[in-house]
Amino acid sequence: MIYFDSAYIAKCYLNESGAERVRELARTADGLVSCQIARVELFATVHRHLREGHLKTRHLRQVLKQFEGDENEGIWQWFPVTPSLVTEACRRLQTLPATVLIRAVDALHLACARAEGLSEIYTSDRHMIAAASYFELEGRNLL
């Protein structure tokens, strides 16, 4: 299984820089997984593309329809945001050195991947990659 954060999930559906490399990796995976919060992040990313003029409304609907179709086919597996996951993310956050920059949702992604027994996470977020080792993960970026 390969864990994608929302930025990599978005590259599976939007023509962003590096999208083809991410799609190529996705095609080789025996499963694609992420924390359930990535669904919300993906919808927000698609909406941002609409707001910024990169997508028309009809294209937004097509992208989301394709994504939801892939969900229904079982391409994506979502790990739930549970109270224990939130507790673990908070525990990890309180032990981070002051020099580590990390966002709340990124901490959830890292804690989720670790809790599910994964050893790496794919993201283009340099801050998440830098923080990954504090969650006993390897941050990977194809781009």
PEVENKA-V698735 format. One record per residue. N is the residue number from 1. RES is the residue in three letters. PSI is psi as a letter, one per 40 degrees, with the letter a starting at -180 (999 if undefined). OMEGA is omega in whole degrees, 0 to 359 (NA if undefined). Layout:
BEGIN
N & RES & PSI & OMEGA
N & RES & PSI & OMEGA
END
This chain:
BEGIN
1 & MET & i & 178
2 & ILE & h & 179
3 & TYR & h & 175
4 & PHE & h & 168
5 & ASP & i & 186
6 & SER & d & 179
7 & ALA & d & 178
8 & TYR & d & 176
9 & ILE & d & 180
10 & ALA & d & 180
11 & LYS & e & 175
12 & CYS & e & 186
13 & TYR & e & 182
14 & LEU & i & 179
15 & ASN & g & 178
16 & GLU & i & 176
17 & SER & h & 179
18 & GLY & e & 185
19 & ALA & d & 183
20 & GLU & d & 178
21 & ARG & d & 179
22 & VAL & d & 179
23 & ARG & d & 178
24 & GLU & d & 177
25 & LEU & d & 181
26 & ALA & d & 181
27 & ARG & d & 182
28 & THR & e & 186
29 & ALA & i & 173
30 & ASP & e & 176
31 & GLY & i & 178
32 & LEU & h & 185
33 & VAL & i & 174
34 & SER & i & 174
35 & CYS & i & 184
36 & GLN & d & 179
37 & ILE & d & 180
38 & ALA & d & 176
39 & ARG & d & 180
40 & VAL & d & 179
41 & GLU & d & 179
42 & LEU & d & 180
43 & PHE & d & 178
44 & ALA & d & 179
45 & THR & d & 178
46 & VAL & d & 178
47 & HIS & d & 177
48 & ARG & d & 178
49 & HIS & d & 176
50 & LEU & d & 182
51 & ARG & d & 182
52 & GLU & e & 177
53 & GLY & e & 179
54 & HIS & e & 179
55 & LEU & i & 169
56 & LYS & i & 181
57 & THR & d & 182
58 & ARG & d & 177
59 & HIS & d & 176
60 & LEU & d & 179
61 & ARG & d & 179
62 & GLN & d & 180
63 & VAL & d & 182
64 & LEU & d & 176
65 & LYS & d & 178
66 & GLN & d & 179
67 & PHE & d & 181
68 & GLU & d & 174
69 & GLY & d & 177
70 & ASP & d & 176
71 & GLU & d & 182
72 & ASN & d & 178
73 & GLU & e & 177
74 & GLY & e & 179
75 & ILE & d & 180
76 & TRP & h & 172
77 & GLN & h & 184
78 & TRP & h & 174
79 & PHE & h & 185
80 & PRO & i & 171
81 & VAL & h & 183
82 & THR & i & 175
83 & PRO & d & 181
84 & SER & d & 176
85 & LEU & d & 178
86 & VAL & d & 178
87 & THR & d & 180
88 & GLU & d & 178
89 & ALA & d & 178
90 & CYS & d & 179
91 & ARG & d & 180
92 & ARG & d & 181
93 & LEU & d & 184
94 & GLN & e & 179
95 & THR & e & 181
96 & LEU & i & 173
97 & PRO & i & 181
98 & ALA & d & 183
99 & THR & e & 183
100 & VAL & h & 177
101 & LEU & h & 179
102 & ILE & i & 177
103 & ARG & i & 183
104 & ALA & d & 182
105 & VAL & d & 177
106 & ASP & d & 176
107 & ALA & d & 176
108 & LEU & d & 178
109 & HIS & d & 182
110 & LEU & d & 179
111 & ALA & d & 180
112 & CYS & d & 180
113 & ALA & d & 180
114 & ARG & d & 182
115 & ALA & d & 180
116 & GLU & e & 174
117 & GLY & e & 179
118 & LEU & i & 181
119 & SER & e & 180
120 & GLU & i & 179
121 & ILE & h & 179
122 & TYR & h & 181
123 & THR & i & 172
124 & SER & e & 181
125 & ASP & h & 184
126 & ARG & d & 179
127 & HIS & d & 178
128 & MET & d & 178
129 & ILE & d & 180
130 & ALA & d & 182
131 & ALA & e & 187
132 & ALA & d & 183
133 & SER & d & 178
134 & TYR & e & 176
135 & PHE & e & 180
136 & GLU & f & 179
137 & LEU & i & 170
138 & GLU & h & 175
139 & GLY & h & 181
140 & ARG & i & 177
141 & ASN & h & 179
142 & LEU & e & 190
143 & LEU & 999 & NA
END
